[in-house]
Amino acid sequence: MAVRAQPADQPLVSPSDWEQFAERLGVARRRAASSRADGVLAAITIDVPGDLDATAVVAASRQPGEPWFVLEQPDRDAAVLAALGSVVELEDRGAGRFDRLAARWRALAGAAVCDPADGPRGSGLIATGGFAFTDDGGQTPEWSGFAPASLLVPEIAFARRGDEVRLTVAARVCPDDDPDAVLTRLRDRVARLRFEPLPLWDPDPAERSRVVSVMPPAHYEQAVARATERIAAGELEKVVLAREVDVHARTPHDPAAILGVLREAFPSCFIFAVGRGDATLVAASPELLVRRDGLRAGTLALAGSTRRSAEPSVDRHLGEQLLRSAKDREEHAIVIRRIAEALGPLSVWVTTPDEPVTVQVANIQHLATPIRAQLARPVSVLSLAGTLHPTPAVGGEPLAAAAPMIPALEGLDRGWYAGPVGWVDTNEDGEFCVALRCALLRGPLARLYAGVGVVRESDPAAELAETDVKLQALLPVLSG
C-alpha cells in the first residue's frame, strides 16, 4: 500500500474539528471537577483519506519508548487498527483481572465525551493491549513492561476497513487541567505525524544472526514424553507445551520492517505489534480468541497442524491426512467442546459446524472450526476473553490439571505468549486474537515461542518437529 503524503494545505484535522474538540475538552474538565474524578476522557473521531497506511504512519511517528499498537488482518477487508501513545493505563494481575479491567474501562467509557463507536470496527475511543498467559505471568526480566493485564487508551488511533479510515485523537482531562494547553499539545502531536512507508527488510544482512534454543531440544522431547505418561495415567486429556528460541542479531531488530514482511506473507493472519518501552511483541497469529459485535460473539477452534508443500498435490494430500488424523481430530474436538461449554451459560445458542476445515497459511495448515454464539445479555469482550482463555488449544484439558503442569515441564515464563491481544471500544465490543507465532524483540535479541498440543498418541520427536514448522513463521525473517 502506498503511504499518502500529507499536503501541507490539507491537514488531517480541520480547524472546525479542533474547535469541536476544544468544546469537548471543556466539557470533560467540568465533568471531572463536578464528579471529583481523577480525569475524564475526551476524544474526537474524523474521516481521513482512505489511501493512508495507518501502520506505516504509527511506526514512523512513534517516539523512543512510546507505547504503540498495531493489529492488521489484510485479507479481512484490509482491516487495520494502529495506535500511538497512551493517555490512560489500565493494569491488573491475579484472578479476576479480565473482569476488573472490564469494569474500569466501562466506567471510563461511560463518562467519556466522545463520538459513538460506529464506522470501521475499532474506530472511536478504544483501549488496546493484552494479557499474559497466566494471571501473574511475565515476571521474568525479558517481559518487563508487559503487565499480566494491560490496556492503554491511545492518544492517536487509526481504524481502517476497506477504503474507510478514521482517526481518533484522545486526551484525559483532570479538574485542574487547562483545556487550551491540552489542545495545543495534541495539535502539535498530530502535526508531527510522519507519512513514510514501512522500512524495507534486509533479506541478506552482512552478518548472519545466531539462533539458539533456550533449552536443548532434548529437554523439550523429554517434557513431551513425561506429559504423555501422565495423560496415559488418566491425569488429563491434553496439555500444550511450548519452547523458546533466541535470535541474536548484530544490530537491533526493526519491528516496523518485520511487520511489513509479515503482512505480505500472512495476509489471512492477525498481524500485530505491541510496543512497550524498548520492547515489541510481534506476531502473525492464525487464531481468533473472541470477537464481539453487540450480542453476537464468535471464536475459532484451532488445533491440529501439519506442514505445507510447494507441490499442490502433496499439499492437498497433507491436508487430507490432517482431516483423517485420529490424533489431531481428538485434539481438535477437545477444544471445540470446552469453548462451547464456556459460552453456553452466557448464550441463547451456540453453534458449531459438524466437521472442521483446514485453514492454510504460508508455512502450515490447521484444523479449524468457527464457533458462533448469540449472547443472552451484553457481556464485555474483555469478560468473554477471560471466560474463554486459555482454551485447550494453548492450555490443556482439564485446565485444573494442565495449568500447574505447563510451567513445570516447560521451564519458562510464557509472558504474553499464548495470551489474548486486542482491543475494546466504548460499546464493549472488540476483538482479541491469541499471541501465537510471536517474537519478543528487545534490541538485537528476539525470543520466539512455539508450542504444540500433547495427547496420548503424541510422539516427542514429531512434536519437536512441529514446533520447528511453527517457528518458521518468524525465524527466517529474524535470522536473516
N, C-alpha and C positions, 0 to 999 in steps of 0.2 A: 504494500500500500504506500502510495506517495504521501509524504507528510506535507500538509498545507503550510506554505509560508505565509505568515500573517501580515497583510499590508498594514503600514503604519496608520493609514486613514480609516481602517476598518477594525477597530478593537473588538475583542471577544465580547466584552461587556460594554453596553452603550451607556451614555450619560443618564438616560432615563432609568435604566436598570439600577445604576448606582444610587440614584435618588430613592428608588423604591427600597433598596437595601438599607439606606440610611434611616428610613422610616421604621423599618423592622428592627434595626439595632436599638432605636429609641424605645420601641415597644418592649423589647426584650429587657432593656435596662430597668424600665419601670416595673415590669413583671417580676424581675429578680428582687427589686427593692421591696415591693409590696409583699412578696412571699417569703422574704428573708432567705432566699435560696443562694447557694454559692455561685450560681450562674445559670443563665437561660440561653439555650441555643437559638441562633437566628441564621437563616440561610436564604439564598435566592437561587433559583434554577432557571436557566435560559437555554434556548436552542443555539447551537453553534454549527459551523459548516460540517456537512456530512463526510467530507473527504479528509477530516482531521484524524491523524493517527494518535489516539489518546495515549497509548502505551509509550510511544516514542517521546511524546511531549513530557510525560511524567518522568520517564527515565532520564531525559536530558536536563530536566529542571530541578531535580532533587539536589539538595544541599548535603554536604558531608554529615553523616549521622542522622539525617532527617528520615523519619519513617515513610515508607511508600508501599503501595499495594497494587497489584495487577492481577486480574482474573479474566482470561480470554477463553472462548470456545469458538474458533474460527468457523467450523462447519455448521454451527448453530446460528445462522443468520448473522454472522460476523459479530457475535456478542462480545462486548468488552466492558470491563469496569476497571478504571485506572484512577488511583487516588494518591494524594500527596499531603504530607504534613499531618498534624494532629491538634485538635482543639480540646478534646476530652479523651482521657484514657480510662478505660474500664477494665480492671484486672481482678482476678479472684483465684482461689485454689481450693482444693478439697472437695468432698462430696457435696453435691448441690450447686456446683459452680455454674452450670448452664442456666438453671432456673434463677439464680441470684443475678446473673448478668442480664437475663431477660427482664427481670423486674426493674433493674436500674435503667436499662435502655427504655423501657416503657414509660418510666417517669420522665426521663429527659425528653423523649419524643413527644409525650403528651403536653409538655409545657412549651415546646419549641414554636417559634414564629417562622413559618416556612411555607413553601408551596406544597400541595398534596403530592403524594408519591404516585405519579402517573407517568405515561410515556414509556420509554425503554426501561426494562426491568433493571433496578439498581439506580435509577435516576432519582434526584431529590436528596434529602438529608439521609445519610446512611451511617452505619458503623461497620467497619471491616476488621478482619483479623482471624484468629483461630484458637485452637485448644490443643493442649498436649494430649498424648495418648492416654496417660493416666491422670488421676485427679491432682497429683502433685509432681507430675513429670517435668523434665527439663531442668534438673538441679545441677547437672554437671556443667563445667565451665563453657563447653562449646555451645550450649544453649542459652548463654547469657543474653538477656533482652527479650526472651520468648517465655513469658509467664505461662503457668498452666492454663489460664483462661485470660484472653487478652483481646479486647476490641478497642479500636480507635475511631473517633469521629474525625474524618479528614477535613483539612482546611479547603482543599480543592479536589473535586471529583468529577470525572467524566464517565458517562454511561452511553453505550452505543448498542443499537440493534438495527441491522440493515444500514440504511443511509441516514438514519436519525441519530443525532448525537446531542447530548445535553450536558451542560456544565453546571455544577453546583459549587457555590462559594459559601463557606460557613464560618461562624465565629461563636465563641461562648462569651456572653456579656455578663459581667458582675455588677452589683449595685454601684460601685464606685468607679466604674469604667467611663471613659469619655467616648461616646459613640463616634464622634468625628475622628478621633485618633484611631479607633479600631478600623473605620472605613478607609482612612488614609493608608494604614498598613496593608490592608487587603488589596487595595487598588495597586499598590506598589508590588505586591506579591504576584498578582495576575499579570502586570506589565512585564515582569521578569521571566515569565514562562518562555521556554526556548523551543522553537519549532524546528527540530532537527531529526533526521532519520535515526533509527537504531544503529549503533555501531556494527561494523561487519566483524564476523568471527573469523579468526585466523586458523584455517584448517591445517596449516603446516608451519608451526612455530619453529624458531631456530633451535630451541632445546626442548626435548620431549619431557613430559611430566612423569613423575614416579608414582605408580599405582601400588598400594599396599593394603592387604586385608588387615583390619584392626585386630581380628582374631585369626589364627591359622584356619584354613578351610577344613582341616580335620576336626577342629573344635565344633564347627557347625554340623558336620556329619554325625559326630557323637551326640550332639544335642538332639538331632532328629531321631537317632536310634533310641535314646532314652525316652523321648516323647512317645514313640510307637510302642515301647514296652508298657508305658503307663496307660496308653489307650487300650492295648490288648488286655491289661489287667482290669479294665472296666472303670477306670477313674474318670474318663471323659471320652467324648467322641472325636474331638478335633482341637488342635492348637496351632496357631500361626507363629512361626519363628522367623526372626529377621537377622540379618548380618550387616556389618558396616564395611565399607571400603573407602580408604582415603586416597585422594589425588593431590599430590604435592607438585604445584607448578612453579616455574621460575619467576613468574610475575603474578600479580593479583588476578583472580578470575573476574571477568566482567559480566555481571548478571544481565545487563541490558543486551549484550551481544548473544548470550546464551538464550534469552527469551526469543530473539529473532530467529534463531535456528529451530527452537522447539515448536514455535507456532507454524513454521513451514513444514516440519517433519511430522507433526502430530496434530493435524487440524481438527480431529474429532475429540481430542482430549481436553481436559481442563488445564490450560497453561497458566501457571501462576507464579508470582514473586511476592514475597512478604519481606520487606526490609526493616530491620530494627537495629539501630546503632551501626556498627561496622559489619554486620552480618546480613545475609539474604538467603531465605529459603526459596528455592526454585523447583518447579516440578512440571511434569507432563502426566497428569493423573487420568486414568480412564474411568474412575469410579465416582459416581454421584452418591452422596450420603442422603441428602434430602433437599427437596425444592418445595416451597410452599407458596401458593398463589390463592389467597382467600381461604376458602375451606377445602381447596384441593391440595393434596400432598402427593409427591412422587419420589421414588427412590429406585435404585438399581442394584439387584443382587448380582455380584460379580465374583465368581470363584471357579477355579479350574482353568488351567492355562496350558498352552503349548506354543512352540515356536512357529515362525513364518518361513516360507520358502520363496525364492525368486521365481521358481518354476510354478506356473499356475496350477498344473495338475497335481503336483506334490503338495502345494499349499492347500488345495481343496481336500486332498486326502488327509492331511494333518487335521483339518477342521472336522472332517467326518469321524476320524478316530477319537477326537476330543468329545464329540457328541455321544459316542458309543462307550466311552470310558466309564466303567463302573466306579472306579476310584474318584474321578472328577465329578461324576453325577452325584455321588454321595456327598462330597464336599459342598457342591452347589446346593443340594436340597437342604442341607443344614442351615445355610444362610437364608434361604427363602423362608423356611419355617420360622426362624427366630424373628425376622423382620415382620412377618405377618402377625405373629403373636404380640410383638411390641406395639404395632399400630392398632391392633384390634380394639382395645379398650377406649381408644380416642376417636374411633371412626364409626360412621354409619355402615360403611362397607369397605372391604379391602379386596382388590382383585389382582390375580397373577395369571399369566398365560400358562397353558398346560405343559408346554415344552420350552426349554431355553433355546437361545440362538447363539451363534458365535459372533462376537464383536472383534473386528480386526483393526489393529493399529500397526504402525510401521514395522515393529520387530516382534510382535507377539499377538496371539489371539486368545480370547477368553470365552468361557460360557457366561451368558448374561440373561437375566430375566428382569424386565421392568415391572415395578410394583406400584400401583396407584391406590389412593385412599380418598374417601370423602370424609372429612373431619366432622365430628358431631358438634363441635364448638370451636371457636377460634383458639388455636394454640400457637404460641410464638414459634417461629422457625428455630430459635435457639433452644427452646424446650424440646422440640421434636428431635433436634440433633442430639441432645442429651439422652433422650429416650432410646434412640437407635444406636448410639455409639457406646462401645465398639461392637459392630456386627461380627458374626463369626468369620467374615471374610478377612478380618485383621486381628481378631482376638482369639476366640475359641468357643467351644460348646461342651458342657455348660460353662458359662463365664466364671462362675464362682470357683471352679476347679482350675480353669485355664489361667486366670489372672495372676496368681502367685507363681505359677509355673513358668510364665513367659520370661520375666527378668532373671529367674534362677537359671534357666537354660541358655538364654541369650547372652547374659553377662554384659548388657549395655543399657544405657538410658535412651529410650526412643525419642524423648523430647516431643516435638510436634510430628515426627514421623508417624503415619497412620492415624493422625488426629484430624478433626474437621477444620477446614479452612474455607472462609466465605464471607458473606455479608448479610445484613438485615436492614430493612427500611422502616419508615415510621408507621407503616401498617402491620409491622412484624412479619411481613413476607420476606423471603430471601432464599438463599441458595448456599449450600455447603457441600464441597467435594471432600474426598479423603486424600490426605497428603501421602500419595504413593509415587513411585518413580521420581523421587525427590533427592535433592542435594542441598546441604547447608554450606554456604560459601562464606568464608571469612579470610580475606586477603588471598594468599596463594594456596590456602588449604580448602579443599572441597571434601565433605564427608557424604558419601552416598549410602542409601539404605535400600534393601530389597528383602522381601520375605515370601514365604510360601505356607500354604495350609498343609499341616501334617495330619493324616488319618491313619487308620490301621494298616492299609496297604502301602504306605509311603516307603520309598527306598531312599536311604540317606544320600547316595551318590546322585540319584536322579533329582532330588530336591535341591542339592547344591548346584547342579547344572541349571535348574530352573531359575535360581537367583541370579546366575550369570546372565541368562537371557534377559531378565528384567533390568539388570544393571546397564544393559546396552542402550537403554533409552537415553541415558546421560553420559555414560562413560566415554564414548567416542568424542563427544563434544568437549568434555572437560580434560581429557588426557592428551588431546592434540595429536 
